[in-house]
Amino acid sequence: MKIINESEIQQFYHMKHAVRDVENILRMISAGRIINPHRTVIPVKDKNGSVLYMPCSDGNEFGAIKIVSIFPLNPEQNLPTTQGKILLTELQTGEHLSLIDGSYLTRLRTGALSAISCKYLARQDSKTLAVIGTGAMAFEQVLGVLETLPIETIFLVNRTPEKAQDFADRLARFGVKARTEIVTDADKAVANADVVCCATRSTQDVFSAAAVKPGTHIMGVGSYLPEMREIPVNLIPQADAIYVDDLDGVKAEAGELIDAENQGIWNFNKVTGSLNNLLDTPYTRKEDEITIFKSVGAAHFDLAVAKGVYQLFQE
């Protein structure tokens, strides 16, 4: 069995590969090939953390299970917030092919999902991006958006401005040419953004609905439990289109959408579609429409990138 660590993966597997492989798995979803049992989440409340177990298969070629732990207090001990592993199995003999470091791939496939949402839902002339939350998940979010849109300015919002500056420096070292600006007021950043990305574990709205200008595309990728909130609940019924990565997962875990339904201002029947639907039937947006993409993650996206990594590693 091959063991592939994060530093090896980063040498040969990048955002363009992840976007390609996630789009392929979306087509397989539309074809009815994916088997995706609901994930198990074990909360660790005294650490404000959780451990997630996520199985999946593509029917007859590959299966995978990802185990990911999210412990927000870890940086206090100089440990990463998110740690994960993906076990890849081939389905002809049941051989376990590879144990793949999953932390980078989790961030990468989530960035790829956002990239695909921008490709099909955002205005293609979008030039400004607001990133709310500059933690571990956010970097690949930026890379995903840049893979798709001609972003020239990135507004960075974090409760600790020094962390936002560290994030800006990291983008520059990576070779990102877009101008970065540290903004302490999230509403100000949102009001000037064509695309908004929320990558936090917040339990309350991280910006106000009134700050959103017409024509904005909004992505919520950080919150993944019913008690978490990022996107303002009262913005949800105002959106012209809402797409999700996995409808069953979102119904169980997307706190903003669950809250909107519980308040009686919206319901899940109004979800415009899942991301795979966009590949089959592209959405035609009007210039001033507000679109939302909500992601809570699903195992088939981890399977997509694990397959991609293994196949490239073999080559």
C-alpha positions as CSV (number, residue, x, y, z in Angstrom):
1,M,0.0,0.0,0.0
2,K,1.3,3.4,-1.0
3,I,1.5,6.1,1.7
4,I,1.5,9.5,0.2
5,N,2.2,12.5,2.4
6,E,1.2,16.1,2.0
7,S,4.5,17.5,0.9
8,E,4.6,14.9,-1.9
9,I,1.1,15.7,-3.1
10,Q,1.8,19.4,-3.2
11,Q,4.7,18.8,-5.6
12,F,2.5,17.4,-8.4
13,Y,-1.2,17.9,-7.6
14,H,-2.6,21.4,-7.8
15,M,-5.9,23.4,-8.1
16,K,-6.2,22.8,-11.9
17,H,-6.1,19.0,-11.3
18,A,-8.6,19.2,-8.4
19,V,-11.1,21.3,-10.5
20,R,-10.8,18.7,-13.4
21,D,-11.3,15.7,-11.0
22,V,-14.2,17.3,-9.1
23,E,-16.0,18.1,-12.3
24,N,-15.5,14.5,-13.4
25,I,-17.1,13.3,-10.1
26,L,-20.0,15.7,-10.5
27,R,-20.7,14.1,-13.9
28,M,-20.6,10.7,-12.2
29,I,-23.1,11.9,-9.7
30,S,-25.5,13.0,-12.5
31,A,-25.0,9.5,-14.0
32,G,-26.1,7.9,-10.8
33,R,-22.8,6.1,-10.2
34,I,-21.9,7.5,-6.7
35,I,-22.7,5.7,-3.5
36,N,-22.4,8.2,-0.7
37,P,-23.6,7.2,2.8
38,H,-24.2,10.1,5.2
39,R,-21.0,10.9,7.2
40,T,-20.7,10.4,10.9
41,V,-19.7,13.4,13.0
42,I,-18.4,12.9,16.5
43,P,-18.3,16.1,18.5
44,V,-15.5,16.8,21.0
45,K,-17.2,19.6,22.9
46,D,-14.6,20.3,25.6
47,K,-12.1,21.0,22.8
48,N,-14.7,22.7,20.5
49,G,-13.6,20.1,18.0
50,S,-15.0,17.2,15.9
51,V,-14.0,14.1,14.1
52,L,-15.7,13.2,10.8
53,Y,-15.9,9.8,9.1
54,M,-16.8,10.0,5.4
55,P,-17.2,6.9,3.2
56,C,-18.0,6.8,-0.5
57,S,-17.6,4.8,-3.7
58,D,-18.0,5.3,-7.5
59,G,-19.9,2.0,-7.8
60,N,-17.3,-0.4,-9.2
61,E,-13.9,1.1,-9.5
62,F,-12.8,2.9,-6.3
63,G,-14.0,3.4,-2.8
64,A,-12.6,5.7,-0.1
65,I,-13.1,6.8,3.5
66,K,-11.8,10.0,4.8
67,I,-11.2,10.6,8.5
68,V,-10.8,14.2,9.4
69,S,-10.4,15.9,12.7
70,I,-11.0,19.6,13.3
71,F,-9.7,21.0,16.5
72,P,-9.7,24.9,16.5
73,L,-7.6,25.1,19.7
74,N,-4.7,23.2,18.2
75,P,-2.7,26.3,17.0
76,E,-2.2,27.2,20.7
77,Q,0.0,24.0,20.8
78,N,1.5,24.7,17.4
79,L,-0.6,21.9,15.8
80,P,-2.7,22.2,12.7
81,T,-6.5,22.8,13.1
82,T,-7.4,20.2,10.5
83,Q,-5.9,16.8,10.1
84,G,-7.1,14.1,7.8
85,K,-6.3,10.8,6.0
86,I,-8.0,9.2,3.0
87,L,-7.9,5.4,2.5
88,L,-8.3,4.5,-1.2
89,T,-9.6,1.0,-2.1
90,E,-10.0,-0.6,-5.5
91,L,-13.3,-2.4,-5.9
92,Q,-12.3,-5.4,-8.1
93,T,-10.4,-7.3,-5.3
94,G,-10.9,-4.9,-2.4
95,E,-7.2,-4.1,-2.2
96,H,-6.4,-1.0,-0.2
97,L,-4.2,0.9,-2.6
98,S,-3.1,4.0,-0.7
99,L,-3.3,6.0,2.5
100,I,-3.2,9.6,1.5
101,D,-2.7,12.7,3.6
102,G,-6.1,14.4,3.4
103,S,-5.6,17.8,5.0
104,Y,-4.3,19.6,1.9
105,L,-6.7,17.6,-0.3
106,T,-9.7,18.7,1.8
107,R,-8.8,22.3,1.4
108,L,-8.0,21.8,-2.3
109,R,-11.3,20.0,-3.2
110,T,-13.3,22.6,-1.3
111,G,-11.5,25.3,-3.2
112,A,-12.2,23.4,-6.4
113,L,-15.9,23.3,-5.5
114,S,-15.9,27.1,-5.1
115,A,-14.0,27.5,-8.3
116,I,-16.7,25.5,-10.1
117,S,-19.5,27.5,-8.5
118,C,-17.7,30.7,-9.7
119,K,-17.4,29.3,-13.2
120,Y,-21.1,28.7,-13.5
121,L,-22.7,31.2,-11.1
122,A,-20.5,34.3,-10.7
123,R,-20.3,37.2,-13.2
124,Q,-17.4,36.3,-15.4
125,D,-16.0,39.9,-15.2
126,S,-15.8,39.8,-11.4
127,K,-12.7,41.6,-10.2
128,T,-13.0,41.9,-6.5
129,L,-13.1,39.1,-3.9
130,A,-13.8,39.4,-0.2
131,V,-12.5,36.6,2.0
132,I,-14.0,36.5,5.5
133,G,-11.9,34.3,7.7
134,T,-8.2,33.7,6.8
135,G,-7.7,30.4,8.6
136,A,-6.6,27.1,7.1
137,M,-9.4,26.6,4.6
138,A,-9.2,30.1,3.1
139,F,-6.0,29.9,1.1
140,E,-7.2,27.2,-1.4
141,Q,-10.5,29.1,-1.6
142,V,-8.6,32.1,-3.0
143,L,-6.7,29.8,-5.4
144,G,-9.9,28.3,-6.6
145,V,-11.5,31.6,-7.3
146,L,-8.4,32.8,-9.1
147,E,-8.4,29.7,-11.2
148,T,-11.8,30.8,-12.6
149,L,-12.2,34.6,-12.4
150,P,-10.0,37.7,-13.3
151,I,-9.7,38.9,-9.7
152,E,-7.6,42.0,-9.3
153,T,-8.3,42.9,-5.6
154,I,-8.7,40.7,-2.6
155,F,-10.2,42.1,0.6
156,L,-9.1,40.1,3.7
157,V,-11.2,40.1,6.9
158,N,-10.1,38.4,10.1
159,R,-10.8,39.1,13.7
160,T,-7.1,39.3,14.2
161,P,-5.7,41.7,11.5
162,E,-2.2,40.4,12.0
163,K,-3.4,37.0,10.8
164,A,-4.9,38.6,7.7
165,Q,-1.6,40.2,7.0
166,D,0.2,36.9,7.4
167,F,-2.3,35.5,4.9
168,A,-1.6,38.3,2.4
169,D,2.1,37.7,2.7
170,R,1.6,34.0,2.0
171,L,-0.4,34.8,-1.1
172,A,2.4,37.0,-2.3
173,R,5.0,34.3,-1.7
174,F,2.9,31.9,-3.6
175,G,3.0,34.2,-6.6
176,V,-0.6,35.7,-6.4
177,K,-0.5,39.0,-8.3
178,A,-3.9,40.4,-7.2
179,R,-3.7,43.3,-4.8
180,T,-4.6,42.5,-1.2
181,E,-6.1,44.8,1.3
182,I,-6.7,44.2,5.0
183,V,-10.2,45.3,6.1
184,T,-11.5,45.2,9.7
185,D,-15.1,45.8,8.8
186,A,-16.6,42.8,7.0
187,D,-19.6,44.8,5.7
188,K,-17.2,47.3,4.0
189,A,-15.4,44.4,2.3
190,V,-18.6,42.8,1.2
191,A,-20.0,46.1,-0.2
192,N,-17.0,46.4,-2.5
193,A,-16.9,42.8,-3.6
194,D,-18.1,41.0,-6.7
195,V,-17.5,37.6,-5.0
196,V,-17.7,36.8,-1.2
197,C,-16.1,33.8,0.4
198,C,-16.9,32.9,4.0
199,A,-14.5,30.4,5.5
200,T,-15.2,30.5,9.2
201,R,-16.6,28.3,12.0
202,S,-18.8,31.1,13.2
203,T,-22.0,30.6,15.0
204,Q,-23.5,33.9,13.9
205,D,-23.7,35.9,10.7
206,V,-20.3,37.2,9.6
207,F,-21.7,40.1,7.5
208,S,-25.0,41.8,7.1
209,A,-27.4,41.2,4.2
210,A,-27.7,44.9,3.6
211,A,-24.1,45.1,2.6
212,V,-24.4,42.8,-0.4
213,K,-24.6,44.6,-3.7
214,P,-26.6,43.4,-6.7
215,G,-24.7,40.9,-8.9
216,T,-22.7,39.3,-6.0
217,H,-21.8,35.7,-5.8
218,I,-21.5,34.4,-2.2
219,M,-19.9,31.2,-1.1
220,G,-20.2,29.7,2.4
221,V,-17.7,26.9,2.9
222,G,-16.6,27.1,6.6
223,S,-19.6,26.2,8.6
224,Y,-20.7,22.6,8.5
225,L,-22.8,22.0,11.7
226,P,-26.4,23.0,12.4
227,E,-25.4,25.4,15.1
228,M,-22.9,27.3,12.8
229,R,-23.8,30.4,10.8
230,E,-21.9,32.4,8.2
231,I,-24.2,33.8,5.5
232,P,-27.0,36.1,7.0
233,V,-30.2,34.1,7.4
234,N,-32.3,37.0,6.1
235,L,-30.3,37.1,2.9
236,I,-31.3,33.6,1.9
237,P,-34.9,34.3,0.8
238,Q,-33.5,37.3,-1.2
239,A,-31.1,35.2,-3.2
240,D,-32.0,34.6,-6.9
241,A,-30.4,31.2,-6.9
242,I,-29.0,28.9,-4.3
243,Y,-26.9,25.9,-5.2
244,V,-25.4,23.4,-2.9
245,D,-22.6,20.8,-3.1
246,D,-24.7,17.9,-1.6
247,L,-28.4,18.4,-0.8
248,D,-28.7,15.7,1.8
249,G,-25.7,17.0,3.7
250,V,-26.8,20.6,3.5
251,K,-30.3,19.7,4.9
252,A,-28.6,18.1,7.9
253,E,-25.7,20.5,8.5
254,A,-26.0,23.9,6.9
255,G,-27.0,26.0,9.8
256,E,-28.0,29.1,7.9
257,L,-30.4,27.2,5.6
258,I,-31.8,25.2,8.5
259,D,-32.4,28.3,10.5
260,A,-34.1,30.0,7.5
261,E,-36.5,27.1,7.2
262,N,-37.1,26.9,10.9
263,Q,-38.0,30.6,10.9
264,G,-40.5,30.0,8.1
265,I,-38.8,32.5,5.7
266,W,-37.5,29.9,3.3
267,N,-37.5,26.1,2.7
268,F,-35.3,23.5,1.1
269,N,-37.7,23.1,-1.8
270,K,-36.4,26.4,-3.0
271,V,-32.8,25.2,-3.4
272,T,-32.2,25.9,-7.1
273,G,-30.0,22.8,-7.6
274,S,-26.9,20.9,-6.7
275,L,-23.5,21.7,-8.2
276,N,-23.7,18.8,-10.6
277,N,-26.9,20.2,-12.1
278,L,-24.9,23.2,-13.3
279,L,-22.8,21.0,-15.6
280,D,-26.0,19.5,-17.2
281,T,-28.1,22.7,-17.2
282,P,-26.0,25.9,-16.9
283,Y,-27.6,28.7,-14.9
284,T,-28.2,31.9,-16.9
285,R,-27.7,34.7,-14.5
286,K,-28.9,38.3,-14.9
287,E,-26.3,41.0,-14.2
288,D,-27.8,42.1,-10.9
289,E,-28.8,38.7,-9.4
290,I,-27.4,37.5,-6.1
291,T,-26.3,33.9,-6.2
292,I,-25.2,31.6,-3.3
293,F,-23.2,28.5,-3.1
294,K,-23.3,26.5,0.1
295,S,-20.8,23.7,0.8
296,V,-20.7,21.3,3.8
297,G,-18.5,18.8,2.0
298,A,-19.1,15.2,1.0
299,A,-17.0,12.1,0.6
300,H,-17.4,11.8,-3.1
301,F,-15.3,15.0,-3.5
302,D,-12.6,13.4,-1.4
303,L,-12.8,10.3,-3.6
304,A,-12.3,12.5,-6.7
305,V,-9.1,14.1,-5.5
306,A,-7.8,10.9,-3.9
307,K,-8.2,9.0,-7.2
308,G,-6.5,11.9,-9.0
309,V,-3.6,11.9,-6.7
310,Y,-3.1,8.1,-6.8
311,Q,-3.2,8.0,-10.6
312,L,-0.8,10.9,-11.0
313,F,1.5,9.4,-8.3
314,Q,1.5,6.1,-10.3
315,E,2.5,8.0,-13.4
